[in-house]
Amino acid sequence: MPRRPRRRPPPSSVPPPVRRIEAGPDGHDYEVRPITAGRAVKTYRCPGCDHEIRPNTAHLVVWPADAGESAADDRRHWHTPCWTHRGTRRPTRKWS
């Protein structure tokens, strides 16, 4: 007998993403939000390596903590390793 596919929980029961504040090497604080592969639907360009972050790729959304969550222009999408190693290499793009 074939197995039934597992049902996904309804969207309302999915916990909100975990946000955290991290201190950057430049002395500023940044809000960091992980994006799961299933929720990544667009292509972005990582400021750490200047390569594309393709859809269905888990990554991080980062913005200055003092900008507030509504500051969409300040958000940047980073590969997780690029964000982790940002202190040892220079970003390819400037924060505006």
mmCIF file of the C-alpha atoms, coordinates in Angstrom:
data_MODEL
# 
_entry.id   MODEL 
# 
loop_
_atom_site.group_PDB 
_atom_site.id 
_atom_site.type_symbol 
_atom_site.label_atom_id 
_atom_site.label_alt_id 
_atom_site.label_comp_id 
_atom_site.label_asym_id 
_atom_site.label_entity_id 
_atom_site.label_seq_id 
_atom_site.pdbx_PDB_ins_code 
_atom_site.Cartn_x 
_atom_site.Cartn_y 
_atom_site.Cartn_z 
_atom_site.occupancy 
_atom_site.B_iso_or_equiv 
_atom_site.pdbx_formal_charge 
_atom_site.auth_seq_id 
_atom_site.auth_comp_id 
_atom_site.auth_asym_id 
_atom_site.auth_atom_id 
_atom_site.pdbx_PDB_model_num 
ATOM 1  C CA . MET A 1 1  ? 0.000  0.000  0.000  1.00 0.00 ? 1  MET A CA 1 
ATOM 2  C CA . PRO A 1 2  ? 1.507  3.409  -0.941 1.00 0.00 ? 2  PRO A CA 1 
ATOM 3  C CA . ARG A 1 3  ? 2.371  5.815  1.810  1.00 0.00 ? 3  ARG A CA 1 
ATOM 4  C CA . ARG A 1 4  ? 0.484  9.049  2.144  1.00 0.00 ? 4  ARG A CA 1 
ATOM 5  C CA . PRO A 1 5  ? 2.490  12.259 1.890  1.00 0.00 ? 5  PRO A CA 1 
ATOM 6  C CA . ARG A 1 6  ? 2.964  14.059 5.175  1.00 0.00 ? 6  ARG A CA 1 
ATOM 7  C CA . ARG A 1 7  ? 0.686  16.998 5.703  1.00 0.00 ? 7  ARG A CA 1 
ATOM 8  C CA . ARG A 1 8  ? 2.278  20.375 6.304  1.00 0.00 ? 8  ARG A CA 1 
ATOM 9  C CA . PRO A 1 9  ? 1.109  22.229 9.388  1.00 0.00 ? 9  PRO A CA 1 
ATOM 10 C CA . PRO A 1 10 ? -1.205 25.148 8.686  1.00 0.00 ? 10 PRO A CA 1 
ATOM 11 C CA . PRO A 1 11 ? 0.673  28.455 8.215  1.00 0.00 ? 11 PRO A CA 1 
ATOM 12 C CA . SER A 1 12 ? -0.697 29.862 11.463 1.00 0.00 ? 12 SER A CA 1 
ATOM 13 C CA . SER A 1 13 ? 1.036  27.123 13.485 1.00 0.00 ? 13 SER A CA 1 
ATOM 14 C CA . VAL A 1 14 ? 4.476  27.785 12.001 1.00 0.00 ? 14 VAL A CA 1 
ATOM 15 C CA . PRO A 1 15 ? 6.575  29.708 14.535 1.00 0.00 ? 15 PRO A CA 1 
ATOM 16 C CA . PRO A 1 16 ? 7.802  33.147 13.489 1.00 0.00 ? 16 PRO A CA 1 
ATOM 17 C CA . PRO A 1 17 ? 11.424 33.370 12.325 1.00 0.00 ? 17 PRO A CA 1 
ATOM 18 C CA . VAL A 1 18 ? 14.026 33.896 15.018 1.00 0.00 ? 18 VAL A CA 1 
ATOM 19 C CA . ARG A 1 19 ? 15.509 37.379 14.914 1.00 0.00 ? 19 ARG A CA 1 
ATOM 20 C CA . ARG A 1 20 ? 18.643 38.390 16.694 1.00 0.00 ? 20 ARG A CA 1 
ATOM 21 C CA . ILE A 1 21 ? 20.834 41.461 17.126 1.00 0.00 ? 21 ILE A CA 1 
ATOM 22 C CA . GLU A 1 22 ? 24.521 41.098 16.237 1.00 0.00 ? 22 GLU A CA 1 
ATOM 23 C CA . ALA A 1 23 ? 27.340 43.566 16.608 1.00 0.00 ? 23 ALA A CA 1 
ATOM 24 C CA . GLY A 1 24 ? 29.150 44.220 13.361 1.00 0.00 ? 24 GLY A CA 1 
ATOM 25 C CA . PRO A 1 25 ? 32.902 44.751 12.951 1.00 0.00 ? 25 PRO A CA 1 
ATOM 26 C CA . ASP A 1 26 ? 32.116 48.387 12.134 1.00 0.00 ? 26 ASP A CA 1 
ATOM 27 C CA . GLY A 1 27 ? 30.725 48.953 15.642 1.00 0.00 ? 27 GLY A CA 1 
ATOM 28 C CA . HIS A 1 28 ? 27.072 49.074 14.552 1.00 0.00 ? 28 HIS A CA 1 
ATOM 29 C CA . ASP A 1 29 ? 24.368 46.634 15.610 1.00 0.00 ? 29 ASP A CA 1 
ATOM 30 C CA . TYR A 1 30 ? 22.455 44.663 12.968 1.00 0.00 ? 30 TYR A CA 1 
ATOM 31 C CA . GLU A 1 31 ? 19.191 42.789 13.127 1.00 0.00 ? 31 GLU A CA 1 
ATOM 32 C CA . VAL A 1 32 ? 19.565 39.355 11.526 1.00 0.00 ? 32 VAL A CA 1 
ATOM 33 C CA . ARG A 1 33 ? 16.674 37.169 10.367 1.00 0.00 ? 33 ARG A CA 1 
ATOM 34 C CA . PRO A 1 34 ? 17.198 33.698 8.884  1.00 0.00 ? 34 PRO A CA 1 
ATOM 35 C CA . ILE A 1 35 ? 15.161 32.829 5.774  1.00 0.00 ? 35 ILE A CA 1 
ATOM 36 C CA . THR A 1 36 ? 14.469 29.150 5.158  1.00 0.00 ? 36 THR A CA 1 
ATOM 37 C CA . ALA A 1 37 ? 14.916 27.649 1.709  1.00 0.00 ? 37 ALA A CA 1 
ATOM 38 C CA . GLY A 1 38 ? 11.181 27.133 1.374  1.00 0.00 ? 38 GLY A CA 1 
ATOM 39 C CA . ARG A 1 39 ? 10.468 30.818 1.952  1.00 0.00 ? 39 ARG A CA 1 
ATOM 40 C CA . ALA A 1 40 ? 13.188 32.119 -0.390 1.00 0.00 ? 40 ALA A CA 1 
ATOM 41 C CA . VAL A 1 41 ? 11.325 32.820 -3.632 1.00 0.00 ? 41 VAL A CA 1 
ATOM 42 C CA . LYS A 1 42 ? 13.334 35.588 -5.299 1.00 0.00 ? 42 LYS A CA 1 
ATOM 43 C CA . THR A 1 43 ? 16.897 36.028 -6.517 1.00 0.00 ? 43 THR A CA 1 
ATOM 44 C CA . TYR A 1 44 ? 19.069 38.444 -4.501 1.00 0.00 ? 44 TYR A CA 1 
ATOM 45 C CA . ARG A 1 45 ? 22.694 39.532 -4.745 1.00 0.00 ? 45 ARG A CA 1 
ATOM 46 C CA . CYS A 1 46 ? 24.850 38.924 -1.665 1.00 0.00 ? 46 CYS A CA 1 
ATOM 47 C CA . PRO A 1 47 ? 26.879 42.014 -0.684 1.00 0.00 ? 47 PRO A CA 1 
ATOM 48 C CA . GLY A 1 48 ? 29.573 39.785 0.820  1.00 0.00 ? 48 GLY A CA 1 
ATOM 49 C CA . CYS A 1 49 ? 30.562 37.886 -2.326 1.00 0.00 ? 49 CYS A CA 1 
ATOM 50 C CA . ASP A 1 50 ? 28.555 39.664 -5.053 1.00 0.00 ? 50 ASP A CA 1 
ATOM 51 C CA . HIS A 1 51 ? 27.088 36.310 -6.175 1.00 0.00 ? 51 HIS A CA 1 
ATOM 52 C CA . GLU A 1 52 ? 23.408 35.558 -6.567 1.00 0.00 ? 52 GLU A CA 1 
ATOM 53 C CA . ILE A 1 53 ? 21.324 34.001 -3.834 1.00 0.00 ? 53 ILE A CA 1 
ATOM 54 C CA . ARG A 1 54 ? 19.010 31.823 -5.887 1.00 0.00 ? 54 ARG A CA 1 
ATOM 55 C CA . PRO A 1 55 ? 15.417 30.891 -4.953 1.00 0.00 ? 55 PRO A CA 1 
ATOM 56 C CA . ASN A 1 56 ? 15.115 27.940 -2.552 1.00 0.00 ? 56 ASN A CA 1 
ATOM 57 C CA . THR A 1 57 ? 18.427 28.837 -0.893 1.00 0.00 ? 57 THR A CA 1 
ATOM 58 C CA . ALA A 1 58 ? 18.451 29.424 2.857  1.00 0.00 ? 58 ALA A CA 1 
ATOM 59 C CA . HIS A 1 59 ? 20.097 32.761 3.712  1.00 0.00 ? 59 HIS A CA 1 
ATOM 60 C CA . LEU A 1 60 ? 19.953 35.754 6.074  1.00 0.00 ? 60 LEU A CA 1 
ATOM 61 C CA . VAL A 1 61 ? 18.242 39.119 5.829  1.00 0.00 ? 61 VAL A CA 1 
ATOM 62 C CA . VAL A 1 62 ? 20.228 41.799 7.655  1.00 0.00 ? 62 VAL A CA 1 
ATOM 63 C CA . TRP A 1 63 ? 19.559 45.477 8.361  1.00 0.00 ? 63 TRP A CA 1 
ATOM 64 C CA . PRO A 1 64 ? 20.874 48.103 10.794 1.00 0.00 ? 64 PRO A CA 1 
ATOM 65 C CA . ALA A 1 65 ? 19.159 47.634 14.151 1.00 0.00 ? 65 ALA A CA 1 
ATOM 66 C CA . ASP A 1 66 ? 18.497 51.349 14.562 1.00 0.00 ? 66 ASP A CA 1 
ATOM 67 C CA . ALA A 1 67 ? 16.663 51.514 11.193 1.00 0.00 ? 67 ALA A CA 1 
ATOM 68 C CA . GLY A 1 68 ? 13.656 49.543 12.421 1.00 0.00 ? 68 GLY A CA 1 
ATOM 69 C CA . GLU A 1 69 ? 11.935 46.712 10.585 1.00 0.00 ? 69 GLU A CA 1 
ATOM 70 C CA . SER A 1 70 ? 10.053 49.028 8.240  1.00 0.00 ? 70 SER A CA 1 
ATOM 71 C CA . ALA A 1 71 ? 13.286 50.284 6.612  1.00 0.00 ? 71 ALA A CA 1 
ATOM 72 C CA . ALA A 1 72 ? 13.041 48.037 3.532  1.00 0.00 ? 72 ALA A CA 1 
ATOM 73 C CA . ASP A 1 73 ? 15.730 50.007 1.682  1.00 0.00 ? 73 ASP A CA 1 
ATOM 74 C CA . ASP A 1 74 ? 18.312 49.106 4.336  1.00 0.00 ? 74 ASP A CA 1 
ATOM 75 C CA . ARG A 1 75 ? 17.736 45.329 4.232  1.00 0.00 ? 75 ARG A CA 1 
ATOM 76 C CA . ARG A 1 76 ? 20.380 43.148 2.579  1.00 0.00 ? 76 ARG A CA 1 
ATOM 77 C CA . HIS A 1 77 ? 20.231 39.440 1.789  1.00 0.00 ? 77 HIS A CA 1 
ATOM 78 C CA . TRP A 1 78 ? 23.449 37.578 2.652  1.00 0.00 ? 78 TRP A CA 1 
ATOM 79 C CA . HIS A 1 79 ? 24.664 34.023 2.220  1.00 0.00 ? 79 HIS A CA 1 
ATOM 80 C CA . THR A 1 80 ? 25.020 32.659 5.746  1.00 0.00 ? 80 THR A CA 1 
ATOM 81 C CA . PRO A 1 81 ? 28.804 31.956 5.396  1.00 0.00 ? 81 PRO A CA 1 
ATOM 82 C CA . CYS A 1 82 ? 29.384 35.423 3.897  1.00 0.00 ? 82 CYS A CA 1 
ATOM 83 C CA . TRP A 1 83 ? 27.690 37.055 6.903  1.00 0.00 ? 83 TRP A CA 1 
ATOM 84 C CA . THR A 1 84 ? 29.588 34.816 9.321  1.00 0.00 ? 84 THR A CA 1 
ATOM 85 C CA . HIS A 1 85 ? 32.963 35.800 7.794  1.00 0.00 ? 85 HIS A CA 1 
ATOM 86 C CA . ARG A 1 86 ? 32.186 39.460 7.105  1.00 0.00 ? 86 ARG A CA 1 
ATOM 87 C CA . GLY A 1 87 ? 34.770 40.578 9.657  1.00 0.00 ? 87 GLY A CA 1 
ATOM 88 C CA . THR A 1 88 ? 37.634 38.982 7.755  1.00 0.00 ? 88 THR A CA 1 
ATOM 89 C CA . ARG A 1 89 ? 36.758 40.286 4.312  1.00 0.00 ? 89 ARG A CA 1 
ATOM 90 C CA . ARG A 1 90 ? 35.412 43.476 2.847  1.00 0.00 ? 90 ARG A CA 1 
ATOM 91 C CA . PRO A 1 91 ? 31.895 43.702 1.453  1.00 0.00 ? 91 PRO A CA 1 
ATOM 92 C CA . THR A 1 92 ? 31.671 44.222 -2.277 1.00 0.00 ? 92 THR A CA 1 
ATOM 93 C CA . ARG A 1 93 ? 28.836 46.730 -1.943 1.00 0.00 ? 93 ARG A CA 1 
ATOM 94 C CA . LYS A 1 94 ? 28.364 49.682 0.372  1.00 0.00 ? 94 LYS A CA 1 
ATOM 95 C CA . TRP A 1 95 ? 25.465 50.181 2.721  1.00 0.00 ? 95 TRP A CA 1 
ATOM 96 C CA . SER A 1 96 ? 23.726 53.314 1.506  1.00 0.00 ? 96 SER A CA 1 
# 
